[in-house]
């Protein structure tokens, strides 16, 4: 029975790894669509979100079956429940990448970004790509130290997000109404990608060690409690 459980759990782990890689690709391609007005890439991200959604549904279904048939306890239960949570968070990141791509598509061939903040968004995209690549790597390595570093990086995206708002509220802001709306929404999408990525790091830390960073925020300097 134990061998069957481990085999089925490995199938789930493989799907989570595939899902994390697909999410990283979606974020990368969404950035290409946004900064280069690449309409084909935007459509690829939008269409590809169905694959990410299907993977989440499959992972959750497999986990429910494991819970029902195998009745795991202790560490095994923690792994199954954490896996479901991670899949849900990854799906949300995929949705946010889709939102970025949809915004790029809706304004094509023009950019939805106000020129005054484009450099900040380049940094946001670089951070989002690096973070989601780390997530994809973590699904294989389960490296708690890397996960902790990811959790501690949360302030970087928050600072970029606040910079966009500060510029948008300044007297020098001269973007159109449409660009202002799109710029604010896009900054929020990137900020949520950062938040959800950190949440994955927390869930993975809990899954591996049983330690829940949300119960002791001071354990990691600069880490806020989780939020949606």
C-alpha positions in Angstrom: 0.0 0.0 0.0 2.8 2.4 0.9 4.5 1.7 -2.5 1.3 2.6 -4.3 0.9 5.8 -2.3 4.5 6.9 -3.1 4.0 6.1 -6.8 0.8 8.1 -7.0 2.3 11.0 -5.1 5.2 11.0 -7.6 2.8 11.4 -10.4 1.3 14.4 -8.7 4.8 15.9 -8.1 5.6 15.5 -11.8 2.4 17.4 -12.7 3.3 20.2 -10.3 6.7 20.5 -11.8 5.2 20.7 -15.3 2.7 23.3 -14.1 5.4 25.5 -12.5 7.4 25.4 -15.8 4.3 26.3 -17.8 3.6 29.2 -15.4 7.2 30.5 -15.8 6.8 30.3 -19.5 3.5 32.2 -19.4 5.1 35.0 -17.3 8.1 35.2 -19.7 5.9 35.3 -22.8 3.5 37.9 -21.2 6.5 40.2 -20.7 7.5 39.7 -24.4 3.9 40.6 -25.4 3.9 43.7 -23.2 7.2 45.2 -24.0 7.4 44.4 -27.7 3.7 44.5 -28.6 3.9 40.9 -29.7 0.3 40.0 -30.4 1.1 36.4 -31.3 2.9 35.9 -28.0 0.0 37.5 -26.1 -2.4 35.0 -27.8 -0.1 32.1 -26.9 -0.2 33.1 -23.2 -4.0 33.5 -23.3 -4.5 30.1 -25.0 -1.9 28.4 -22.8 -3.8 29.3 -19.6 -6.2 26.5 -20.3 -3.3 24.0 -20.0 -2.4 25.5 -16.6 -6.0 25.4 -15.4 -6.3 21.7 -16.5 -3.1 20.8 -14.6 -4.5 22.4 -11.5 -7.7 20.5 -11.8 -5.9 17.2 -12.4 -3.5 17.8 -9.4 -6.4 18.6 -7.1 -8.4 15.5 -8.3 -5.4 13.2 -7.8 -4.8 14.7 -4.3 -8.5 14.2 -3.3 -8.3 10.6 -4.5 -5.1 10.1 -2.4 -6.8 11.6 0.6 -9.9 9.4 0.2 -8.2 6.1 -0.7 -4.9 6.2 1.2 -6.0 8.2 4.3 -2.5 9.7 4.8 -1.5 11.1 8.2 1.3 13.2 9.6 4.0 14.1 7.0 2.1 12.5 4.1 -1.0 14.4 4.9 1.0 17.7 5.1 2.5 17.0 1.6 -0.8 16.2 -0.1 -2.6 19.3 1.4 0.4 21.6 0.7 0.5 20.3 -2.9 -3.1 21.3 -3.5 -2.4 24.8 -2.1 0.7 25.2 -4.3 -1.2 24.2 -7.4 -3.9 26.8 -6.6 -1.3 29.5 -6.2 0.5 28.6 -9.4 -2.9 28.7 -11.2 -3.4 32.3 -9.9 0.0 33.3 -11.2 -0.9 31.9 -14.6 -4.1 33.9 -14.5 -2.1 37.1 -13.8 0.2 36.4 -16.7 -2.9 36.0 -18.9 -4.2 39.3 -17.7 -0.9 41.0 -18.7 -1.1 39.4 -22.1 -4.8 40.4 -22.5 -3.9 44.0 -21.7 -1.1 44.0 -24.2 -3.5 42.5 -26.8 -6.2 45.0 -26.1 -4.0 48.1 -26.8 -2.1 46.6 -29.8 -0.2 48.0 -31.6 0.2 50.7 -28.9 1.7 50.0 -25.5 -0.6 50.1 -22.5 2.3 51.4 -20.4 2.9 55.1 -19.7 6.5 55.9 -20.9 7.3 57.4 -17.5 7.2 54.1 -15.8 8.4 51.7 -18.5 11.8 51.2 -16.8 10.1 50.2 -13.5 8.0 47.6 -15.4 11.1 46.2 -17.0 12.4 45.6 -13.5 9.1 44.1 -12.4 9.2 41.7 -15.3 12.8 40.7 -14.6 11.8 40.0 -11.0 8.7 38.0 -12.0 10.6 35.9 -14.4 13.4 35.2 -12.0 11.0 34.4 -9.2 8.9 32.0 -11.3 12.0 30.3 -12.6 13.0 29.8 -8.9 9.5 28.3 -8.3 10.0 25.9 -11.2 13.4 24.8 -9.8 12.0 24.5 -6.3 9.4 22.0 -7.4 12.2 19.6 -8.2 14.8 20.5 -5.5 12.5 21.3 -2.5 15.4 23.4 -1.3 14.2 25.0 1.9 17.1 27.6 1.9 16.2 28.7 -1.6 12.5 28.9 -0.5 13.5 31.1 2.4 15.5 33.5 0.2 12.4 33.7 -2.1 10.2 34.6 0.9 12.7 37.3 2.0 12.7 38.9 -1.5 9.1 40.1 -1.3 10.0 43.7 -0.5 11.7 44.2 -3.9 8.4 43.8 -5.9 6.5 45.8 -3.3 8.9 48.7 -3.6 8.6 48.7 -7.4 4.8 48.6 -7.1 4.9 51.6 -4.7 7.2 53.5 -7.1 4.6 53.2 -9.9 1.9 54.6 -7.7 4.1 57.5 -6.5 4.9 58.5 -10.1 1.2 58.2 -11.2 0.2 60.5 -8.3 2.9 63.1 -9.1 2.3 66.5 -10.8 4.6 65.3 -13.6 2.2 62.5 -14.6 0.9 63.2 -18.1 -0.4 59.9 -19.4 -3.8 59.4 -21.0 -6.7 58.1 -18.9 -6.5 54.7 -20.7 -2.7 54.5 -20.0 -3.2 55.4 -16.4 -5.8 52.7 -15.8 -3.7 50.1 -17.6 -0.5 51.1 -15.9 -2.1 50.9 -12.4 -3.8 47.5 -13.2 -0.6 46.1 -14.7 1.5 47.1 -11.6 -1.1 45.3 -9.5 -0.8 42.2 -11.6 3.0 42.1 -11.1 2.7 42.8 -7.4 0.3 39.9 -7.0 2.7 37.6 -9.0 5.3 38.5 -6.4 2.9 37.8 -3.5 1.7 34.5 -4.8 5.3 33.4 -5.5 6.2 34.1 -1.9 3.1 32.2 -0.8 4.4 29.2 -2.8 7.7 29.5 -1.0 5.9 29.5 2.4 3.8 26.5 1.5 6.9 24.6 0.3 8.8 25.4 3.5 5.9 24.1 5.5 5.6 21.0 3.3 9.3 20.1 3.7 9.9 21.1 7.3 6.6 21.4 9.0 7.5 25.0 9.9 4.8 27.6 8.9 6.5 31.0 8.3 3.1 32.8 8.5 3.0 31.7 12.2 6.3 33.4 13.0 6.9 36.3 10.6 10.0 37.4 12.5 11.7 34.1 11.5 12.4 35.7 8.2 13.3 39.4 8.2 11.1 41.5 6.1 8.4 38.9 5.5 4.8 39.9 5.7 1.9 37.6 6.5 0.2 35.9 3.6 -2.6 37.6 1.7 -4.7 37.2 -1.4 
